[in-house]
Amino acid sequence: MTEKNLLELKDQIDEAKASVAELKGQQTILMQQLKTNYNCKSIEEAETLLAKWKKEVDKMQIQIDEGLKELEEKYNI
């Protein structure tokens, strides 16, 4: 391996380190937002909360569908 190759490799490593640092910073910000906005301390807590919300949305959709059907039948729409 030549000196040029080693320098190129070093540059690639430095770029990768910078990318990792940037991604870790973004992750920290996103985790802070999860904590602040949704009181979730981990991704697992956020996934659990999301699943709960999805169930609630599904229930609401069923209620809306039933209400619409009832209105259609009542008013012959």
Backbone as numpy.savetxt, mean C-alpha at the origin, in Angstrom:
# Nx Ny Nz CAx CAy CAz Cx Cy Cz
41.06 -8.73 -13.71 40.21 -7.56 -13.71 41.11 -6.32 -13.71
40.78 -5.39 -14.57 41.61 -4.19 -14.68 41.18 -3.13 -13.67
42.02 -2.13 -13.55 41.71 -1.03 -12.63 40.42 -0.33 -13.08
40.25 -0.19 -14.38 39.04 0.44 -14.92 37.80 -0.34 -14.52
37.87 -1.66 -14.64 36.75 -2.53 -14.26 36.43 -2.39 -12.77
37.48 -2.33 -11.98 37.28 -2.19 -10.54 36.63 -0.85 -10.20
37.05 0.20 -10.88 36.45 1.51 -10.64 34.98 1.54 -11.07
34.68 0.90 -12.19 33.29 0.81 -12.63 32.44 0.04 -11.62
33.01 -1.04 -11.12 32.32 -1.84 -10.11 32.08 -1.02 -8.85
33.09 -0.25 -8.45 32.96 0.60 -7.27 31.85 1.62 -7.47
31.78 2.21 -8.66 30.72 3.18 -8.97 29.34 2.53 -8.89
29.24 1.32 -9.42 27.96 0.60 -9.37 27.56 0.31 -7.92
28.52 -0.07 -7.12 28.26 -0.35 -5.71 27.81 0.92 -5.00
28.49 2.02 -5.27 28.12 3.30 -4.67 26.70 3.72 -5.06
26.36 3.53 -6.33 25.02 3.85 -6.80 23.98 2.96 -6.11
24.30 1.69 -5.96 23.38 0.76 -5.30 23.19 1.16 -3.84
24.27 1.55 -3.17 24.17 1.99 -1.78 23.29 3.23 -1.67
23.44 4.16 -2.60 22.62 5.37 -2.59 21.15 5.03 -2.81
20.88 4.09 -3.71 19.50 3.67 -3.97 18.90 3.02 -2.74
19.67 2.18 -2.08 19.19 1.52 -0.86 18.87 2.56 0.21
19.73 3.54 0.37 19.50 4.59 1.37 18.23 5.38 1.04
18.04 5.68 -0.23 16.84 6.41 -0.66 15.58 5.59 -0.39
15.62 4.32 -0.73 14.46 3.45 -0.53 14.15 3.29 0.96
15.18 3.19 1.78 14.96 3.09 3.22 14.31 4.36 3.76
14.72 5.50 3.23 14.10 6.77 3.63 12.63 6.82 3.25
12.33 6.38 2.03 10.94 6.34 1.58 10.12 5.39 2.44
10.70 4.25 2.77 10.01 3.28 3.61 9.70 3.89 4.98
10.65 4.60 5.54 10.45 5.24 6.84 9.30 6.24 6.77
9.27 7.03 5.72 8.20 8.02 5.56 6.84 7.33 5.42
6.79 6.28 4.63 5.53 5.56 4.44 5.05 4.90 5.73
5.97 4.36 6.49 5.60 3.76 7.77 5.09 4.83 8.75
5.68 6.00 8.72 5.20 7.10 9.56 3.79 7.52 9.14
3.53 7.54 7.85 2.19 7.88 7.37 1.18 6.83 7.80
1.55 5.56 7.73 0.65 4.49 8.20 0.31 4.69 9.67
1.31 5.02 10.45 1.12 5.22 11.89 0.25 6.44 12.14
0.56 7.55 11.49 -0.16 8.79 11.71 -1.61 8.72 11.21
-1.78 8.24 10.00 -3.10 8.26 9.37 -4.01 7.12 9.78
-3.43 5.96 10.07 -4.26 4.77 10.30 -3.92 4.03 11.60
-3.00 4.56 12.37 -2.57 3.96 13.64 -2.09 2.52 13.45
-1.39 2.27 12.33 -0.83 0.95 12.05 0.68 1.01 12.29
1.17 0.07 13.07 2.60 0.05 13.37 3.39 -0.86 12.44
2.67 -1.63 11.62 3.37 -2.55 10.72 2.53 -2.76 9.46
3.16 -3.35 8.47 2.47 -3.70 7.23 1.36 -4.71 7.54
1.63 -5.63 8.44 0.65 -6.65 8.80 -0.60 -6.01 9.39
-0.42 -5.02 10.26 -1.58 -4.32 10.83 -2.36 -3.60 9.73
-1.66 -3.00 8.79 -2.32 -2.30 7.68 -3.09 -3.29 6.81
-2.52 -4.46 6.57 -3.21 -5.48 5.77 -4.47 -5.96 6.49
-4.39 -6.12 7.80 -5.56 -6.53 8.58 -6.65 -5.47 8.51
-6.26 -4.21 8.65 -7.21 -3.12 8.58 -7.84 -3.05 7.19
-7.04 -3.22 6.17 -7.54 -3.21 4.80 -8.55 -4.33 4.58
-8.27 -5.51 5.09 -9.20 -6.63 4.95 -10.52 -6.32 5.65
-10.44 -5.70 6.81 -11.65 -5.31 7.55 -12.46 -4.31 6.74
-11.79 -3.31 6.16 -12.49 -2.31 5.36 -13.11 -2.92 4.12
-12.42 -3.89 3.52 -12.97 -4.54 2.33 -14.26 -5.27 2.68
-14.28 -5.93 3.84 -15.51 -6.63 4.28 -16.63 -5.63 4.49
-16.31 -4.49 5.09 -17.33 -3.46 5.32 -17.87 -2.92 3.99
-16.98 -2.70 3.04 -17.40 -2.22 1.72 -18.30 -3.26 1.04
-17.92 -4.52 1.15 -18.74 -5.59 0.56 -20.14 -5.61 1.18
-20.21 -5.47 2.50 -21.51 -5.45 3.18 -22.35 -4.25 2.71
-21.69 -3.10 2.60 -22.40 -1.91 2.14 -22.90 -2.08 0.71
-22.08 -2.71 -0.13 -22.49 -2.93 -1.52 -23.71 -3.84 -1.58
-23.74 -4.85 -0.73 -24.90 -5.75 -0.69 -26.14 -4.97 -0.25
-25.99 -4.12 0.77 -27.12 -3.32 1.24 -27.62 -2.38 0.14
-26.70 -1.77 -0.58 -27.08 -0.87 -1.68 -27.82 -1.65 -2.76
-27.27 -2.80 -3.14 -27.91 -3.62 -4.17 -29.31 -4.04 -3.75
-29.46 -4.44 -2.49 -30.77 -4.85 -1.98 -31.73 -3.66 -1.97
-31.23 -2.50 -1.56 -32.07 -1.30 -1.55 -32.52 -0.91 -2.94
-31.62 -0.98 -3.90 -31.98 -0.68 -5.29 -33.01 -1.66 -5.82
-32.82 -2.92 -5.51 -33.77 -3.94 -5.97 -35.14 -3.68 -5.37
-35.16 -3.33 -4.11 -36.42 -3.03 -3.42 -37.11 -1.83 -4.07
-36.35 -0.78 -4.36 -36.92 0.40 -5.01 -37.44 0.08 -6.40
-36.68 -0.73 -7.15 -37.10 -1.11 -8.49 -38.42 -1.88 -8.45
-38.53 -2.78 -7.47 -39.75 -3.57 -7.36 -40.92 -2.69 -6.90
-40.65 -1.80 -5.98 -41.71 -0.95 -5.43 -42.25 0.04 -6.46
-41.35 0.58 -7.28 -41.77 1.59 -8.24 -41.76 1.11 -9.68
-41.65 -0.18 -9.86 -41.66 -0.79 -11.20 -40.68 -0.12 -12.16
-39.49 0.06 -11.71 -38.47 0.71 -12.52 -37.80 -0.31 -13.40
